[in-house]
Amino acid sequence: MDMSTKSGVDVGRQSSIAESNLTPNQIVSQLDKYIIGQKDAKKSVAIALRNRLRRQNVSDDLRDEIMPNNIIMIGPTGVGKTEIARRLAKLARAPFVKVEASKFTEVGYVGRDVESMIRDLVDQSVAMVRSERSEEVREKAALLVEDRLLDILLPPVTPSHETADEENGEEEGSESTANDGHDKSVEVNRRSRKKMLERLRNGKLEDRQIEMDTSGDSPGGMMQVFGPLGQMEEIGGIMQDLMSGLPRKRKKRRVSIAEARKLLEQEEVQKLIDMDSVVKEAINKVEQSGIVFIDEIDKIASPSSGAGGKGPDVSREGVQRDLLPIVEGSNVATKHGMVKTDHVLFIASGAFHVAKPSDLIPELQGRFPIRVELKSLTEEDFYLILTQPDNALIKQYSALLATEGVDLTFSEGAIREIARIAAKVNESVENIGARRLHTIMTNLLEELMFNIPENFSDDRVEIDETMVKEKLNHVVADRDLSQYIL
């Protein structure tokens, strides 16, 4: 590795360390803002994230030997498995991708190739780093955009000493006079541009229409590669990259200054960003701090054959064997280069109602050494979910109606009743966890949301316990009806 490459990698590594510099207790505290309960799961992912920071500070000869603590989260749907992984990635500012194991198929069958999860992770990481770099150069790009807009509004006049030699035969006196006049034009133009710049910065010209050259679609912009999903997606990506490297057609457009500013800023930002450096840092982020969340991993586990049971499903076991080298650590070819998955953190989850974690092939089980069981949500959990998180459902609905000038509030009794109904329906119909609250809140507020603002004159609405019972209790009492509505 040359020194420039090593320097780029070190910069990316140090930025990853700084971004995830949270203690396990701090990580759990942050997760508590959005997820109720599930202390064991939060504790496990907090330790896994902190261990990445610890690993970065280990000496070079031992660092590569320390493997990530991959985790399997076991629990019914709607208890917070996906949310824990998603919030964890945000805390770490790490590349994160969520995939469903049931969408992958064994090599040779139609379906997604398991390596596509790493390619998606790299693409996401490149987009993340490019966005960060864009913010860094946006101020400089804005100044360049102002110059380009001025050139369109008032093309600069070239000073006389920079113009080409006058045509042969001109008299020296007339040439001197011409130069004096030209210099005056330059000075007038300079003052005009200064005034125009002030008007630009004050926003007085935003609606003015100008004609400008814009880059059209790349030659391969509409190109699609058809074929079995998984086998052709990499070829399609390579072809798109090759075509995007060709010169883009320029076309004239008539746009407002406000729109032109956005278009030109995109172009200038792109010019200021070193994409080679972006890709290098993005790949390093994936290798050192990437997180892959594999949902529904229980769907590729075949229940153990027993009396009257079926034998192992060859196709499902094939998917597991294809997943194994990715989780274990291998080199994956992407359109941005080779990526090592040795230190990518894999978090798997599943309900495991039919199959058990022990039904996974032993090799794959060994690659997920940490197992955490998430508990079903209780009535008290539902109450806390409705009131405590920063993104609580009640806060969301209140914010939505506030945009219509309506102050929506819920009494304590109403919130308790909603939590009671959610717990009861989950017990009697099907346990879908916290997602049940969405269906209940939708049915409770349906008429209100429909009538605002046309058929509603009040500017304040309070949902009380009586209203909740009148709206929902008859549905809860009818089991058949609740299956379809709740």
DOKEGU-226862 format. One line per 2 residues: number of its first residue (from 1); their letters; for each residue x, y, z of C-alpha. Coordinates in nm, 4 decimals. Layout:
REM DOKEGU-226862
NUM	A	X,Y,Z ~ ...
REM end
This chain:
REM DOKEGU-226862
1	MD	0.0000,0.0000,0.0000 ~ 0.1410,0.3372,-0.0985
3	MS	0.1533,0.6237,0.1477 ~ -0.1330,0.8177,-0.0140
5	TK	-0.3628,0.5166,0.0092 ~ -0.2625,0.4493,0.3691
7	SG	-0.3242,0.8131,0.4572 ~ -0.6732,0.8041,0.3048
9	VD	-0.7592,0.4858,0.4922 ~ -0.6305,0.6277,0.8205
11	VG	-0.8428,0.9399,0.7786 ~ -1.1519,0.7290,0.7198
13	RQ	-1.0678,0.5070,1.0152 ~ -1.0200,0.8000,1.2497
15	SS	-1.3492,0.9561,1.1378 ~ -1.5294,0.6285,1.2059
17	IA	-1.3788,0.6167,1.5544 ~ -1.4822,0.9734,1.6341
19	ES	-1.8353,0.9224,1.5077 ~ -1.9049,0.6127,1.7178
21	NL	-1.7293,0.7304,2.0339 ~ -2.0164,0.6473,2.2688
23	TP	-1.9984,0.4364,2.5820 ~ -2.2365,0.1363,2.6074
25	NQ	-2.4458,0.3227,2.8647 ~ -2.4725,0.6238,2.6349
27	IV	-2.5739,0.4007,2.3442 ~ -2.8501,0.2396,2.5509
29	SQ	-2.9676,0.5841,2.6645 ~ -2.9938,0.6973,2.3038
31	LD	-3.1834,0.3820,2.2049 ~ -3.4221,0.4357,2.4989
33	KY	-3.5412,0.7563,2.3300 ~ -3.7022,0.5525,2.0527
35	II	-3.7439,0.1942,2.1774 ~ -3.9282,0.0870,2.4894
37	GQ	-3.7981,-0.2065,2.6935 ~ -3.5773,-0.4814,2.5434
39	KD	-3.2879,-0.4009,2.7762 ~ -3.0991,-0.7222,2.6936
41	AK	-3.1004,-0.6562,2.3207 ~ -2.9942,-0.2942,2.3669
43	KS	-2.7134,-0.4029,2.5966 ~ -2.5825,-0.6574,2.3436
45	VA	-2.5795,-0.4193,2.0482 ~ -2.4222,-0.1453,2.2625
47	IA	-2.1360,-0.3773,2.3557 ~ -2.0952,-0.4857,1.9904
49	LR	-2.0737,-0.1225,1.8779 ~ -1.8318,-0.0227,2.1522
51	NR	-1.6108,-0.3216,2.0733 ~ -1.5541,-0.1744,1.7283
53	LR	-1.4053,0.1354,1.8852 ~ -1.1956,-0.0780,2.1192
55	RQ	-1.0725,-0.2842,1.8272 ~ -0.9548,0.0279,1.6405
57	NV	-0.7274,0.1103,1.9345 ~ -0.5714,-0.2360,1.9527
59	SD	-0.2194,-0.2790,1.8125 ~ -0.1950,-0.3540,1.4394
61	DL	-0.0749,-0.7119,1.4755 ~ -0.3833,-0.8134,1.6777
63	RD	-0.6491,-0.5824,1.5325 ~ -0.7323,-0.7995,1.2319
65	EI	-0.7716,-1.1052,1.4551 ~ -1.0598,-0.9561,1.6553
67	MP	-1.3876,-1.0586,1.4939 ~ -1.7189,-0.8696,1.5376
69	NN	-1.9847,-0.9972,1.7801 ~ -2.2570,-1.0907,1.5336
71	II	-2.5999,-1.1085,1.6940 ~ -2.9248,-1.3001,1.6418
73	MI	-3.2313,-1.1279,1.7865 ~ -3.5185,-1.3649,1.8526
75	GP	-3.8696,-1.2364,1.9108 ~ -4.2164,-1.1823,1.7615
77	TG	-4.2821,-0.9152,1.5028 ~ -4.3233,-0.5554,1.6127
79	VG	-4.1167,-0.5677,1.9314 ~ -3.8304,-0.3464,1.8086
81	KT	-3.5745,-0.5744,1.6388 ~ -3.5432,-0.3735,1.3182
83	EI	-3.5682,-0.0405,1.4988 ~ -3.2802,-0.1313,1.7301
85	AR	-3.0518,-0.2103,1.4346 ~ -3.1587,0.0989,1.2390
87	RL	-3.1076,0.3364,1.5312 ~ -2.7742,0.1725,1.6093
89	AK	-2.6481,0.2476,1.2590 ~ -2.7579,0.6105,1.2929
91	LA	-2.5747,0.6439,1.6234 ~ -2.2576,0.5033,1.4712
93	RA	-2.3024,0.7049,1.1496 ~ -2.2133,0.3786,0.9827
95	PF	-2.3163,0.2369,0.6455 ~ -2.6285,0.0302,0.7099
97	VK	-2.8426,-0.1928,0.4924 ~ -3.1480,-0.4020,0.5802
99	VE	-3.2155,-0.7151,0.3787 ~ -3.4688,-0.9946,0.4035
101	AS	-3.3219,-1.3420,0.4004 ~ -3.6291,-1.4805,0.2226
103	KF	-3.5447,-1.2786,-0.0908 ~ -3.2166,-1.4585,-0.1423
105	TE	-3.1958,-1.7875,-0.3245 ~ -2.9384,-2.0533,-0.3735
107	VG	-2.6904,-1.9899,-0.6557 ~ -2.8400,-2.1181,-0.9815
109	YV	-3.1987,-2.0253,-0.8954 ~ -3.3778,-1.7066,-0.9930
111	GR	-3.3439,-1.4546,-0.7118 ~ -3.0989,-1.2176,-0.5486
113	DV	-2.7406,-1.3181,-0.5030 ~ -2.6360,-1.2977,-0.1372
115	ES	-2.3357,-1.0829,-0.2323 ~ -2.5787,-0.8101,-0.3424
117	MI	-2.6200,-0.7100,0.0234 ~ -2.2544,-0.6031,0.0318
119	RD	-2.2853,-0.4234,-0.3008 ~ -2.5880,-0.2368,-0.1637
121	LV	-2.3896,-0.1556,0.1509 ~ -2.1027,-0.0114,-0.0532
123	DQ	-2.3412,0.1979,-0.2647 ~ -2.5008,0.3320,0.0511
125	SV	-2.1593,0.4103,0.1984 ~ -2.0480,0.5943,-0.1164
127	AM	-2.3658,0.8023,-0.1060 ~ -2.3070,0.8773,0.2632
129	VR	-1.9466,0.9907,0.2160 ~ -2.0326,1.1887,-0.0965
131	SE	-2.3057,1.3686,0.0986 ~ -2.0566,1.4517,0.3761
133	RS	-1.8008,1.5824,0.1251 ~ -2.0727,1.7831,-0.0505
135	EE	-2.1495,1.9675,0.2718 ~ -1.7802,2.0452,0.3181
137	VR	-1.7459,2.2099,-0.0253 ~ -2.0937,2.3643,-0.0488
139	EK	-1.9765,2.7079,0.0673 ~ -1.6987,2.7175,-0.1913
141	AA	-1.9373,2.5897,-0.4585 ~ -2.1833,2.8705,-0.3759
143	LL	-1.9171,3.1317,-0.4548 ~ -1.8373,2.9639,-0.7857
145	VE	-2.2081,2.9540,-0.8686 ~ -2.2341,3.3282,-0.8097
147	DR	-1.9508,3.3859,-1.0590 ~ -2.1225,3.1675,-1.3194
149	LL	-2.4555,3.3431,-1.2702 ~ -2.2847,3.6814,-1.3076
151	DI	-2.1203,3.5632,-1.6295 ~ -2.4646,3.4756,-1.7648
153	LL	-2.6273,3.8019,-1.6530 ~ -2.3318,4.0305,-1.7337
155	PP	-2.0549,3.8688,-1.9381 ~ -1.7193,4.0158,-1.8304
157	VT	-1.5319,4.2526,-2.0620 ~ -1.1721,4.1475,-2.1301
159	PS	-0.9116,4.4153,-2.0369 ~ -0.7373,4.5762,-2.3346
161	HE	-0.3926,4.4357,-2.2518 ~ -0.5352,4.0828,-2.2737
163	TA	-0.7024,4.1303,-2.6134 ~ -0.5482,4.0143,-2.9322
165	DE	-0.3265,4.2486,-3.1319 ~ -0.5167,4.5068,-3.3354
167	EN	-0.5458,4.4487,-3.7057 ~ -0.2504,4.5609,-3.9155
169	GE	-0.2731,4.9107,-4.0556 ~ -0.4382,5.0804,-3.7560
171	EE	-0.2781,5.4025,-3.6486 ~ -0.1100,5.4207,-3.3118
173	GS	-0.3224,5.7156,-3.1952 ~ -0.6499,5.5514,-3.2763
175	ES	-0.5284,5.2324,-3.1055 ~ -0.4508,5.4278,-2.7859
177	TA	-0.7928,5.5931,-2.7961 ~ -0.9593,5.2572,-2.8458
179	ND	-0.7696,5.1141,-2.5506 ~ -0.8791,5.4022,-2.3263
181	GH	-1.2403,5.3473,-2.4253 ~ -1.2052,4.9758,-2.3705
183	DK	-1.0594,5.0230,-2.0227 ~ -1.3545,5.2463,-1.9329
185	SV	-1.5920,4.9735,-2.0505 ~ -1.4087,4.7265,-1.8287
187	EV	-1.4462,4.9547,-1.5278 ~ -1.8174,5.0137,-1.5972
189	NR	-1.8660,4.6383,-1.6367 ~ -1.6845,4.5718,-1.3096
191	RS	-1.9067,4.8164,-1.1181 ~ -2.2187,4.6719,-1.2799
193	RK	-2.1177,4.3196,-1.1829 ~ -2.0577,4.4333,-0.8252
195	KM	-2.4099,4.5814,-0.8051 ~ -2.5567,4.2718,-0.9697
197	LE	-2.3774,4.0510,-0.7159 ~ -2.5344,4.2474,-0.4294
199	RL	-2.8791,4.1985,-0.5818 ~ -2.8086,3.8287,-0.6264
201	RN	-2.7066,3.7873,-0.2639 ~ -3.0101,3.9850,-0.1451
203	GK	-3.2410,3.7486,-0.3337 ~ -3.3858,4.0206,-0.5561
205	LE	-3.3267,3.8279,-0.8794 ~ -3.4523,3.4807,-0.7823
207	DR	-3.7537,3.4916,-1.0188 ~ -3.5658,3.6320,-1.3168
209	QI	-3.5526,3.3978,-1.6174 ~ -3.2180,3.3192,-1.7798
211	EM	-3.1006,3.0850,-2.0528 ~ -2.8223,2.8465,-1.9592
213	DT	-2.6475,2.5284,-2.0680 ~ -2.7252,2.2274,-1.8531
215	SG	-2.5896,1.8770,-1.8669 ~ -2.8495,1.6372,-2.0011
217	DS	-2.8902,1.2723,-1.9174 ~ -2.5852,1.0545,-1.9518
219	PG	-2.5769,0.8405,-2.2697 ~ -2.6600,0.5345,-2.0601
221	GM	-2.9221,0.7060,-1.8477 ~ -3.2114,0.5081,-1.9955
223	MQ	-3.0215,0.1867,-2.0430 ~ -3.1484,-0.1249,-1.8681
225	VF	-2.9974,-0.4712,-1.8520 ~ -3.2527,-0.7493,-1.8445
227	GP	-3.1924,-1.0959,-1.7110 ~ -3.2245,-1.3058,-1.3958
229	LG	-3.2073,-1.0835,-1.0904 ~ -2.8762,-1.1307,-0.9122
231	QM	-2.6859,-1.2622,-1.2144 ~ -2.7289,-0.9480,-1.4253
233	EE	-2.7359,-0.6724,-1.1615 ~ -2.3552,-0.6509,-1.1435
235	IG	-2.3251,-0.6440,-1.5242 ~ -2.5901,-0.3721,-1.5304
237	GI	-2.3971,-0.1662,-1.2761 ~ -2.0726,-0.1994,-1.4726
239	MQ	-2.2437,-0.0983,-1.7971 ~ -2.4036,0.2032,-1.6317
241	DL	-2.0633,0.3149,-1.4994 ~ -1.9005,0.2768,-1.8412
243	MS	-2.1747,0.4748,-2.0104 ~ -2.1809,0.7438,-1.7418
245	GL	-1.8115,0.8070,-1.8079 ~ -1.8895,0.9291,-2.1607
247	PR	-1.9376,1.3038,-2.2194 ~ -2.2873,1.4250,-2.1409
249	KR	-2.4834,1.6243,-2.3929 ~ -2.5335,1.9906,-2.3104
251	KK	-2.8677,2.1500,-2.3799 ~ -3.0043,2.4996,-2.3374
253	RR	-3.2806,2.5578,-2.0861 ~ -3.4717,2.8628,-1.9734
255	VS	-3.4934,2.8612,-1.5940 ~ -3.5289,3.1021,-1.3048
257	IA	-3.2208,3.2162,-1.1159 ~ -3.3372,3.0158,-0.8120
259	EA	-3.3506,2.6947,-1.0164 ~ -3.0275,2.7777,-1.1995
261	RK	-2.8529,2.8209,-0.8652 ~ -2.9477,2.4659,-0.7648
263	LL	-2.8425,2.3164,-1.0985 ~ -2.5110,2.4979,-1.1035
265	EQ	-2.4403,2.4134,-0.7401 ~ -2.4791,2.0425,-0.8176
267	EE	-2.2312,2.0740,-1.1026 ~ -1.9778,2.2720,-0.8978
269	VQ	-2.0028,2.0390,-0.5981 ~ -1.9427,1.7427,-0.8270
271	KL	-1.6310,1.9110,-0.9702 ~ -1.4918,1.9877,-0.6245
273	ID	-1.5323,1.6331,-0.4914 ~ -1.2530,1.3825,-0.5499
275	MD	-1.4547,1.0666,-0.6209 ~ -1.1496,0.8392,-0.5945
277	SV	-1.1016,0.9613,-0.2382 ~ -1.4755,0.9240,-0.1695
279	VK	-1.4782,0.5621,-0.2868 ~ -1.1645,0.4816,-0.0868
281	EA	-1.3154,0.6207,0.2329 ~ -1.6520,0.4579,0.1624
283	IN	-1.4974,0.1127,0.1227 ~ -1.3014,0.1651,0.4434
285	KV	-1.6216,0.2614,0.6247 ~ -1.7895,-0.0567,0.5024
287	EQ	-1.4984,-0.2778,0.6034 ~ -1.4468,-0.1184,0.9446
289	SG	-1.7948,-0.0080,1.0535 ~ -2.0563,-0.1440,0.8101
291	IV	-2.3713,-0.3010,0.9555 ~ -2.5917,-0.5532,0.7738
293	FI	-2.9301,-0.6349,0.9240 ~ -3.0653,-0.9691,0.7970
295	DE	-3.4355,-0.9912,0.8738 ~ -3.6515,-1.3050,0.8616
297	ID	-3.3528,-1.5349,0.8935 ~ -3.5870,-1.7949,1.0430
299	KI	-3.7547,-1.8263,0.6999 ~ -3.4433,-1.9939,0.5585
301	AS	-3.4173,-2.2360,0.8517 ~ -3.5954,-2.5681,0.8036
303	PS	-3.7683,-2.7178,1.1086 ~ -3.6027,-3.0364,1.2308
305	SG	-3.7641,-3.3448,1.0815 ~ -3.9547,-3.5497,1.3317
307	AG	-4.2627,-3.7653,1.3496 ~ -4.4756,-3.6571,1.0568
309	GK	-4.2382,-3.3699,0.9844 ~ -4.0609,-3.2837,0.6643
311	GP	-3.6954,-3.3317,0.5970 ~ -3.4520,-3.0467,0.5417
313	DV	-3.5337,-2.8024,0.2626 ~ -3.2391,-2.8150,0.0221
315	SR	-3.3046,-2.4691,-0.1227 ~ -3.3212,-2.3032,0.2207
317	EG	-3.0062,-2.4770,0.3326 ~ -2.8414,-2.3632,0.0100
319	VQ	-2.9149,-2.0002,0.0974 ~ -2.7583,-2.0528,0.4389
321	RD	-2.4455,-2.1989,0.2809 ~ -2.4258,-1.9031,0.0416
323	LL	-2.4608,-1.6636,0.3355 ~ -2.1908,-1.8385,0.5356
325	PI	-1.8794,-1.7071,0.3528 ~ -2.0163,-1.3502,0.3545
327	VE	-2.0776,-1.3569,0.7295 ~ -1.7587,-1.5513,0.7951
329	GS	-1.5467,-1.3040,0.6009 ~ -1.4659,-1.3006,0.2303
331	NV	-1.3802,-1.0699,-0.0574 ~ -1.6792,-0.9430,-0.2541
333	AT	-1.6423,-0.7827,-0.5961 ~ -1.8356,-0.4571,-0.6304
335	KH	-1.8361,-0.1911,-0.9008 ~ -1.6196,0.0210,-0.6671
337	GM	-1.3605,-0.2513,-0.6064 ~ -1.3048,-0.5499,-0.3808
339	VK	-1.4514,-0.5315,-0.0299 ~ -1.3567,-0.7499,0.2662
341	TD	-1.6445,-0.8507,0.4929 ~ -1.4332,-0.9849,0.7810
343	HV	-1.5250,-0.6993,1.0157 ~ -1.8736,-0.6087,0.8941
345	LF	-2.1213,-0.6440,1.1819 ~ -2.4123,-0.8766,1.0969
347	IA	-2.7306,-0.8572,1.3020 ~ -2.9910,-1.1201,1.2190
349	SG	-3.3452,-1.1413,1.3457 ~ -3.6439,-1.3682,1.3241
351	AF	-3.9614,-1.4657,1.5048 ~ -3.8613,-1.8369,1.5074
353	HV	-4.2218,-1.9489,1.5626 ~ -4.1821,-2.2672,1.3572
355	AK	-3.8086,-2.3135,1.3224 ~ -3.5561,-2.2641,1.6029
357	PS	-3.2129,-2.1015,1.5929 ~ -3.0681,-2.4502,1.6325
359	DL	-3.2278,-2.5429,1.2961 ~ -2.9763,-2.3200,1.1178
361	IP	-2.6740,-2.5061,0.9873 ~ -2.4087,-2.5352,1.2620
363	EL	-2.1511,-2.3307,1.0694 ~ -2.3908,-2.0352,1.0419
365	QG	-2.4936,-2.0650,1.4060 ~ -2.1274,-2.0370,1.5013
367	RF	-2.1000,-1.7066,1.3163 ~ -2.3753,-1.5550,1.5328
369	PI	-2.2357,-1.6178,1.8814 ~ -2.4634,-1.3671,2.0601
371	RV	-2.8311,-1.4589,2.0931 ~ -3.0823,-1.2215,2.2470
373	EL	-3.4485,-1.2931,2.3074 ~ -3.6835,-0.9966,2.2836
375	KS	-3.9953,-1.0076,2.4960 ~ -4.3529,-0.9584,2.3797
377	LT	-4.4962,-0.6170,2.4585 ~ -4.7307,-0.5724,2.7553
379	EE	-5.0100,-0.3211,2.8131 ~ -4.7699,-0.1025,3.0122
381	DF	-4.5191,-0.1180,2.7245 ~ -4.7864,0.0052,2.4855
383	YL	-4.8632,0.2967,2.7167 ~ -4.4956,0.3923,2.7286
385	IL	-4.4619,0.3542,2.3489 ~ -4.7508,0.5978,2.3025
387	TQ	-4.6080,0.8609,2.5362 ~ -4.2325,0.8406,2.5900
389	PD	-4.0323,0.8068,2.2627 ~ -3.9346,1.1181,2.0702
391	NA	-4.1300,0.9817,1.7730 ~ -4.4320,0.8540,1.9715
393	LI	-4.7489,0.7985,1.7658 ~ -4.9498,1.0508,1.9671
395	KQ	-4.6837,1.3156,1.9006 ~ -4.6898,1.2288,1.5299
397	YS	-5.0682,1.2663,1.4965 ~ -5.0662,1.5869,1.7003
399	AL	-4.7975,1.7301,1.4719 ~ -4.9950,1.6300,1.1608
401	LA	-5.3138,1.8054,1.2739 ~ -5.1195,2.1069,1.3988
403	TE	-5.0439,2.1780,1.0314 ~ -5.4210,2.2255,0.9851
405	GV	-5.4438,2.4572,1.2865 ~ -5.6017,2.1916,1.5123
407	DL	-5.4662,2.1219,1.8611 ~ -5.5061,1.7450,1.9183
409	TF	-5.4640,1.6139,2.2744 ~ -5.5248,1.2815,2.4468
411	SE	-5.6375,1.2354,2.8042 ~ -5.4521,0.9978,3.0335
413	GA	-5.7539,0.7650,3.0351 ~ -5.7673,0.7607,2.6549
415	IR	-5.4025,0.6605,2.6254 ~ -5.4489,0.3866,2.8860
417	EI	-5.7542,0.2561,2.7002 ~ -5.5698,0.2500,2.3662
419	AR	-5.2865,0.0527,2.5312 ~ -5.5389,-0.1910,2.6863
421	IA	-5.7139,-0.2502,2.3535 ~ -5.3805,-0.3046,2.1734
423	AK	-5.2736,-0.5662,2.4272 ~ -5.6137,-0.7396,2.4181
425	VN	-5.6312,-0.7584,2.0373 ~ -5.2747,-0.8905,2.0162
427	ES	-5.3690,-1.1680,2.2581 ~ -5.6954,-1.2644,2.0895
429	VE	-5.6237,-1.2162,1.7185 ~ -5.2564,-1.2141,1.6293
431	NI	-4.9559,-1.0658,1.8034 ~ -4.8069,-0.8049,1.5715
433	GA	-4.6453,-0.6077,1.8516 ~ -4.6292,-0.2285,1.8409
435	RR	-4.7642,-0.2254,1.4854 ~ -5.1050,-0.2889,1.6408
437	LH	-5.0998,0.0681,1.7690 ~ -5.0899,0.1981,1.4119
439	TI	-5.4075,0.0116,1.3170 ~ -5.5882,0.1203,1.6348
441	MT	-5.4888,0.4858,1.6007 ~ -5.5893,0.4845,1.2331
443	NL	-5.9370,0.3501,1.3138 ~ -5.9777,0.5820,1.6120
445	LE	-5.8914,0.8998,1.4214 ~ -6.0192,0.8071,1.0763
447	EL	-6.3304,1.0295,1.0785 ~ -6.1433,1.3189,1.2354
449	MF	-5.8602,1.3013,0.9809 ~ -6.1139,1.2795,0.6964
451	NI	-6.3259,1.5781,0.8029 ~ -6.0406,1.8200,0.8741
453	PE	-6.0301,2.0897,0.7492 ~ -6.3464,2.1081,0.5334
455	NF	-6.6135,1.9820,0.7721 ~ -6.4511,2.0808,1.0975
457	SD	-6.4611,2.4183,1.2704 ~ -6.3052,2.3544,1.6127
459	DR	-5.9422,2.4424,1.6668 ~ -5.8991,2.2065,1.9634
461	VE	-5.9836,1.8368,1.9972 ~ -5.9380,1.6191,2.3039
463	ID	-5.9645,1.2418,2.2747 ~ -6.0950,1.0997,2.6039
465	ET	-6.1511,0.7483,2.7335 ~ -6.5226,0.7494,2.6502
467	MV	-6.4543,0.8394,2.2874 ~ -6.2001,0.5566,2.2554
469	KE	-6.4446,0.3014,2.3996 ~ -6.7320,0.4165,2.1765
471	KL	-6.5171,0.3987,1.8661 ~ -6.3308,0.0739,1.9239
473	NH	-6.4944,-0.1500,2.1841 ~ -6.7600,-0.2913,1.9502
475	VV	-6.4853,-0.3855,1.7054 ~ -6.2745,-0.5514,1.9756
477	AD	-6.5774,-0.7457,2.1040 ~ -6.6448,-0.8959,1.7601
479	RD	-6.3517,-1.1286,1.7010 ~ -6.4285,-1.1828,1.3326
481	LS	-6.4555,-0.8085,1.2699 ~ -6.1370,-0.7300,1.4607
483	QY	-5.9436,-0.9729,1.2414 ~ -6.0120,-0.7510,0.9409
485	IL	-6.0154,-0.4043,1.0991 ~ -5.7620,-0.4367,1.3802
REM end
